[in-house]
């Protein structure tokens, strides 16, 4: 049984739900809102996961309650690991989670370790900390996941300390290329981040058992927009089908997937056509993963009567869409949709349809390790967030 540690991203609950979906509830051990310890024989490629920022190998777990004890443990356990690396100059960095410690203290610990390593005859360069954690760019630019690189992650939770080495980090350059490099974009219909599209897909597919040929499965996005979900489904090894009410969006998706075909390698096939999600007929629906219609974008909270009108119109579309999916699927069918949730001074307002899922033929999946109320992808200042809803056909 392999033991892998995932360090969570900006919204930990979403990352936890994604990992629970992929690996199953029993494989997870939650380390606060910092990390998830996963025990499994089948570790997915990290590039497929959108809600975690690092994938790590656990080196040691110990009991400690202050930085002095952590510092001592580092200087006892790390020198032998570092000097066992292949010949050449070592690049070393540290990231600390879950404890209030200044970058200067982290740097002092690293310099003490450097002195010990140099005494063994090895050359080592320390990556300076501007914050307790090194960001993805620092890890990538300094090649800390290469054979001569070593990022030590120190996770402090309650009285426990985990030492873990970074194996992989979110490839921010690849995400940027797939986001900003595509030829056709439209800010008016929303800018779905590729890693959020990955999360939606992983929530929709659930656990992929060993030996499953994903190329025989098709991910459908009935509100495909500019094709971000379709793009990420293809890169994850699925076939992709998209439809959209607007001919312009169909054209944008086609152009963007042509660009993807020229810039990436994948085996799946794609099909895109014009259709209204409330009455379209789809063939071979294995999974639905979609950011649905979010309604009008708002830069500020509108008057209550305006917001209620928008919410009513959006709700009507979602109800008809779910009725249409019910008509075409069998019990046990699973899907994930990112639907709008509107941020007000008193919290989020949700689609009324979410209160009627059972009468529409669905159960909303309840995750063991996190709460559905926390599964709203939202950035500060946004009015319209995306609520991630995973549904099982009754």
C-alpha positions as CSV (number, residue, x, y, z in Angstrom):
1,X,0.0,0.0,0.0
2,X,1.5,3.3,-1.1
3,X,1.3,6.3,1.2
4,X,0.9,9.7,-0.5
5,X,0.4,13.1,0.9
6,X,-1.5,15.8,-1.0
7,X,-1.2,19.4,0.1
8,X,-4.4,21.2,-0.5
9,X,-5.1,24.4,-2.4
10,X,-6.8,27.6,-1.7
11,X,-10.2,26.0,-0.9
12,X,-9.3,22.8,1.0
13,X,-12.9,21.4,1.1
14,X,-13.0,21.2,-2.7
15,X,-9.6,19.4,-2.8
16,X,-10.8,16.9,-0.1
17,X,-14.0,16.2,-2.0
18,X,-12.0,15.6,-5.2
19,X,-9.6,13.2,-3.5
20,X,-12.5,11.3,-1.8
21,X,-14.1,11.0,-5.2
22,X,-11.0,9.6,-6.8
23,X,-9.7,7.3,-4.1
24,X,-12.7,6.5,-1.8
25,X,-13.5,7.7,1.7
26,X,-11.6,4.9,3.4
27,X,-8.3,5.7,1.8
28,X,-8.2,9.2,3.2
29,X,-6.8,10.6,6.4
30,X,-7.5,14.3,6.7
31,X,-4.7,16.5,8.2
32,X,-6.8,19.6,9.2
33,X,-7.4,21.9,6.3
34,X,-3.8,21.5,5.1
35,X,-3.3,18.1,3.6
36,X,-4.7,14.7,2.9
37,X,-2.9,11.4,3.6
38,X,-4.0,8.9,0.9
39,X,-3.3,5.1,1.3
40,X,-3.7,3.4,-2.1
41,X,-1.9,1.1,-4.5
42,X,-3.1,3.1,-7.5
43,X,-1.8,6.7,-7.4
44,X,-3.2,8.8,-10.3
45,X,-0.8,11.1,-12.3
46,X,-0.7,14.4,-10.3
47,X,-1.3,16.4,-13.5
48,X,-4.9,15.1,-13.5
49,X,-5.7,16.6,-10.1
50,X,-6.9,20.2,-9.8
51,X,-7.6,20.8,-6.1
52,X,-4.2,20.0,-4.5
53,X,-1.0,22.0,-5.0
54,X,1.6,19.3,-4.2
55,X,2.0,15.6,-4.1
56,X,4.5,14.3,-1.5
57,X,6.1,11.3,-0.1
58,X,5.9,11.0,3.6
59,X,9.3,10.7,5.2
60,X,8.6,10.7,8.9
61,X,5.9,11.5,11.5
62,X,6.7,12.6,15.0
63,X,5.3,14.4,18.0
64,X,6.5,18.0,18.6
65,X,4.9,21.1,20.0
66,X,7.3,23.9,19.1
67,X,9.7,25.0,16.3
68,X,12.8,24.2,18.4
69,X,11.7,20.5,18.5
70,X,11.0,20.5,14.8
71,X,14.4,22.2,14.1
72,X,16.2,19.5,16.1
73,X,14.4,16.7,14.3
74,X,15.3,18.2,10.9
75,X,19.0,18.3,11.7
76,X,18.8,14.7,12.9
77,X,16.8,13.1,10.0
78,X,17.6,15.2,6.9
79,X,21.4,15.1,6.5
80,X,21.5,11.4,5.6
81,X,18.7,11.8,3.1
82,X,20.3,14.8,1.4
83,X,23.8,13.2,1.2
84,X,22.3,10.1,-0.4
85,X,21.2,12.1,-3.4
86,X,23.1,11.6,-6.7
87,X,26.4,13.4,-7.2
88,X,26.1,17.1,-7.9
89,X,24.9,20.3,-6.2
90,X,21.9,19.8,-4.1
91,X,19.0,22.4,-4.3
92,X,17.1,22.5,-1.0
93,X,13.9,24.3,0.1
94,X,11.5,24.2,3.0
95,X,7.8,24.8,3.3
96,X,6.0,25.0,6.6
97,X,2.3,24.6,7.1
98,X,0.1,24.8,10.2
99,X,2.4,26.7,12.6
100,X,3.2,30.4,13.0
101,X,6.9,30.6,12.2
102,X,8.7,33.4,10.5
103,X,10.7,33.0,7.2
104,X,13.8,34.0,9.1
105,X,13.5,31.1,11.5
106,X,12.9,28.7,8.6
107,X,16.0,30.2,6.9
108,X,18.1,29.7,10.1
109,X,17.1,26.1,10.2
110,X,17.9,25.6,6.6
111,X,21.3,27.2,7.0
112,X,22.1,25.0,9.9
113,X,21.3,22.0,7.8
114,X,23.4,23.3,5.0
115,X,26.4,23.5,7.3
116,X,26.0,19.9,8.3
117,X,25.6,18.7,4.7
118,X,28.7,20.7,3.6
119,X,30.7,19.0,6.3
120,X,30.0,15.7,4.6
121,X,31.6,17.1,1.4
122,X,28.4,17.9,-0.5
123,X,27.6,21.2,-2.2
124,X,24.1,22.6,-1.4
125,X,22.1,25.7,-2.3
126,X,19.3,26.9,-0.1
127,X,16.2,28.4,-1.7
128,X,15.3,31.4,0.5
129,X,11.8,31.7,2.0
130,X,9.8,34.9,1.5
131,X,6.9,33.2,3.2
132,X,6.5,30.1,5.3
133,X,5.6,28.1,2.1
134,X,7.4,28.1,-1.2
135,X,5.0,28.7,-4.0
136,X,4.7,26.5,-7.1
137,X,6.8,28.9,-9.2
138,X,9.7,28.7,-6.7
139,X,9.5,24.9,-6.7
140,X,9.4,24.7,-10.5
141,X,12.0,27.3,-11.3
142,X,14.5,25.9,-8.8
143,X,13.8,22.3,-10.0
144,X,13.1,21.1,-6.5
145,X,11.4,17.9,-7.8
146,X,14.4,16.9,-9.9
147,X,16.8,14.2,-8.7
148,X,19.1,16.8,-7.2
149,X,16.2,18.9,-5.8
150,X,14.6,18.4,-2.4
151,X,11.7,20.3,-1.0
152,X,10.9,19.4,2.6
153,X,7.3,20.1,3.6
154,X,6.7,20.3,7.3
155,X,3.0,19.9,8.3
156,X,2.1,20.7,11.9
157,X,-1.3,19.6,13.0
158,X,-2.2,19.4,16.7
159,X,0.7,17.7,18.4
160,X,1.8,15.8,15.2
161,X,4.5,16.8,12.7
162,X,4.8,15.3,9.2
163,X,7.9,15.5,7.2
164,X,7.2,15.0,3.5
165,X,9.2,15.4,0.3
166,X,7.6,17.0,-2.8
167,X,7.3,14.6,-5.7
168,X,5.2,16.9,-7.9
169,X,3.8,20.4,-7.9
170,X,1.0,22.0,-9.9
171,X,2.4,23.0,-13.3
172,X,1.4,26.6,-13.4
173,X,3.0,27.1,-16.8
174,X,0.9,24.2,-18.3
175,X,-2.3,25.6,-16.7
176,X,-1.5,29.1,-18.1
177,X,-0.9,27.7,-21.6
178,X,-4.2,25.8,-21.6
179,X,-6.0,28.8,-20.2
180,X,-4.5,31.9,-21.9
181,X,-3.0,30.1,-24.9
182,X,-6.2,29.0,-26.5
183,X,-7.2,31.1,-29.5
184,X,-10.9,31.6,-28.5
185,X,-11.9,33.1,-25.2
186,X,-14.9,35.1,-24.0
187,X,-15.0,36.8,-20.6
188,X,-18.7,37.4,-20.9
189,X,-19.6,33.7,-20.6
190,X,-17.2,33.2,-17.7
191,X,-13.6,32.1,-17.6
192,X,-13.5,28.5,-16.2
193,X,-10.1,27.7,-14.9
194,X,-8.6,24.4,-16.3
195,X,-8.0,23.1,-12.8
196,X,-11.6,23.7,-11.8
197,X,-12.6,21.8,-14.9
198,X,-10.4,19.0,-13.8
199,X,-12.1,18.9,-10.4
200,X,-15.6,18.9,-12.0
201,X,-14.6,16.0,-14.2
202,X,-13.1,14.0,-11.2
203,X,-16.2,14.6,-9.1
204,X,-18.4,13.4,-12.0
205,X,-16.5,10.2,-12.8
206,X,-15.9,9.1,-9.3
207,X,-13.4,6.4,-8.4
208,X,-11.6,4.9,-11.5
209,X,-10.8,1.3,-10.7
210,X,-7.5,-0.2,-11.8
211,X,-7.6,-1.5,-15.4
212,X,-10.5,0.8,-16.5
213,X,-10.0,2.0,-20.0
214,X,-11.1,5.6,-19.9
215,X,-10.9,5.8,-23.7
216,X,-14.1,3.8,-23.8
217,X,-15.9,6.5,-21.7
218,X,-17.3,9.8,-22.8
219,X,-17.6,12.9,-20.8
220,X,-20.5,15.1,-21.9
221,X,-20.6,18.9,-21.3
222,X,-24.1,20.2,-22.3
223,X,-23.1,23.8,-21.7
224,X,-19.7,23.5,-23.3
225,X,-19.0,27.3,-23.8
226,X,-15.4,27.6,-25.0
227,X,-14.6,24.0,-24.4
228,X,-12.5,24.0,-21.2
229,X,-14.2,20.9,-19.8
230,X,-13.9,19.1,-23.1
231,X,-10.2,20.0,-23.3
232,X,-9.5,18.7,-19.8
233,X,-11.5,15.5,-20.4
234,X,-9.5,14.7,-23.5
235,X,-6.2,15.3,-21.6
236,X,-7.4,13.0,-18.8
237,X,-7.9,10.2,-21.3
238,X,-11.7,10.4,-22.0
239,X,-13.7,11.0,-25.1
240,X,-15.5,14.3,-25.1
241,X,-18.9,15.4,-26.3
242,X,-20.0,19.0,-26.1
243,X,-23.1,20.9,-26.9
244,X,-24.2,24.5,-26.5
245,X,-27.2,26.6,-27.4
246,X,-25.1,29.3,-29.0
247,X,-23.5,28.6,-32.5
248,X,-20.7,31.0,-31.6
249,X,-19.8,28.8,-28.5
250,X,-19.8,25.7,-30.7
251,X,-17.4,27.4,-33.1
252,X,-15.2,28.5,-30.2
253,X,-15.0,25.0,-28.7
254,X,-14.2,23.6,-32.1
255,X,-11.4,26.1,-32.7
256,X,-10.0,25.5,-29.2
257,X,-9.9,21.8,-29.6
258,X,-8.2,22.2,-32.9
259,X,-5.6,24.2,-31.1
260,X,-5.3,21.5,-28.4
261,X,-4.8,18.8,-31.0
262,X,-1.9,20.8,-32.4
263,X,-0.3,21.4,-29.0
264,X,-0.9,18.3,-26.9
265,X,-1.0,14.5,-27.2
266,X,-4.2,12.5,-26.4
267,X,-6.0,9.5,-27.7
268,X,-9.6,10.4,-27.2
269,X,-12.1,11.7,-29.8
270,X,-14.4,14.7,-29.6
271,X,-17.7,15.8,-31.0
272,X,-19.4,19.2,-30.6
273,X,-22.8,20.3,-31.8
274,X,-25.5,23.0,-31.3
275,X,-28.2,22.0,-28.9
276,X,-30.4,23.3,-26.1
277,X,-29.5,21.4,-22.9
278,X,-33.1,21.5,-21.8
279,X,-34.3,19.3,-24.6
280,X,-31.3,17.9,-26.5
281,X,-30.9,14.2,-27.1
282,X,-27.4,12.9,-26.4
283,X,-26.0,9.5,-27.2
284,X,-23.6,7.4,-25.1
285,X,-23.7,9.5,-21.9
286,X,-21.2,8.0,-19.5
287,X,-20.5,11.1,-17.4
288,X,-21.8,14.7,-17.3
289,X,-19.3,17.3,-16.2
290,X,-20.3,20.9,-16.8
291,X,-20.2,24.4,-15.7
292,X,-23.9,25.2,-16.4
293,X,-25.5,28.5,-17.2
294,X,-24.5,31.0,-14.5
295,X,-26.8,33.8,-15.5
296,X,-25.9,37.4,-15.8
297,X,-22.4,38.4,-14.4
298,X,-22.4,41.0,-11.7
299,X,-19.6,43.3,-10.7
300,X,-21.6,44.4,-7.7
301,X,-24.6,43.1,-5.8
302,X,-27.7,44.2,-7.8
303,X,-31.0,45.3,-6.3
304,X,-32.9,42.4,-4.7
305,X,-35.7,42.4,-7.3
306,X,-33.1,42.2,-10.2
307,X,-31.2,39.3,-8.5
308,X,-34.5,37.4,-7.8
309,X,-35.5,37.7,-11.5
310,X,-32.1,36.4,-12.6
311,X,-32.2,33.6,-10.1
312,X,-35.7,32.6,-11.2
313,X,-34.7,32.4,-14.9
314,X,-31.6,30.5,-14.2
315,X,-33.5,28.1,-11.9
316,X,-36.0,27.3,-14.6
317,X,-33.3,26.4,-17.1
318,X,-31.6,24.1,-14.5
319,X,-34.9,22.3,-13.6
320,X,-35.6,21.6,-17.3
321,X,-32.0,20.5,-17.9
322,X,-32.1,18.0,-15.0
323,X,-35.5,16.7,-16.2
324,X,-34.0,16.1,-19.6
325,X,-31.0,14.2,-18.2
326,X,-33.4,12.1,-16.0
327,X,-35.2,11.1,-19.2
328,X,-32.0,9.8,-20.8
329,X,-30.1,8.1,-18.0
330,X,-30.4,5.0,-15.8
331,X,-30.3,4.7,-12.0
332,X,-26.8,5.0,-10.7
333,X,-25.7,7.5,-13.3
334,X,-23.4,10.1,-11.8
335,X,-22.7,13.7,-12.8
336,X,-21.2,16.9,-11.5
337,X,-22.4,20.3,-12.4
338,X,-21.0,23.7,-11.3
339,X,-24.1,25.8,-10.8
340,X,-24.4,29.5,-9.7
341,X,-24.4,30.6,-6.1
342,X,-24.8,34.3,-5.4
343,X,-22.8,35.9,-2.6
344,X,-24.8,38.4,-0.5
345,X,-24.1,40.2,2.7
346,X,-25.9,37.4,4.5
347,X,-24.1,34.5,2.8
348,X,-24.8,32.6,-0.4
349,X,-28.1,32.2,-2.2
350,X,-28.6,28.9,-3.9
351,X,-30.7,27.5,-6.8
352,X,-34.2,26.6,-5.6
353,X,-33.9,23.5,-7.7
354,X,-31.4,22.1,-5.3
355,X,-34.2,21.7,-2.8
356,X,-36.2,19.5,-5.2
357,X,-33.5,17.1,-6.4
358,X,-35.3,14.0,-5.1
359,X,-38.5,14.7,-7.0
360,X,-36.4,15.3,-10.1
361,X,-34.9,11.8,-9.7
362,X,-31.6,12.5,-8.0
363,X,-29.7,12.1,-4.7
364,X,-27.0,14.6,-4.0
365,X,-23.8,12.9,-3.0
366,X,-22.8,13.6,0.5
367,X,-19.0,13.4,1.1
368,X,-17.8,11.8,4.3
369,X,-14.8,14.1,4.8
370,X,-16.2,17.5,3.9
371,X,-19.6,19.3,3.8
372,X,-21.5,20.2,0.6
373,X,-22.0,23.7,1.9
374,X,-18.2,24.3,1.5
375,X,-18.1,23.2,-2.1
376,X,-18.5,26.7,-3.6
377,X,-15.6,27.9,-5.8
378,X,-15.5,31.6,-5.1
379,X,-12.9,34.3,-5.2
380,X,-13.0,37.5,-3.0
381,X,-15.1,40.2,-4.5
382,X,-17.1,37.8,-6.8
383,X,-20.9,37.9,-6.7
384,X,-21.5,34.7,-8.7
385,X,-19.7,31.7,-7.3
386,X,-19.8,28.1,-8.6
387,X,-21.4,25.5,-6.4
388,X,-20.2,22.0,-7.2
389,X,-23.1,19.6,-7.1
390,X,-22.5,15.9,-7.5
391,X,-25.6,13.9,-8.3
392,X,-26.6,10.3,-8.5
393,X,-29.6,9.2,-10.6
394,X,-32.2,7.5,-8.4
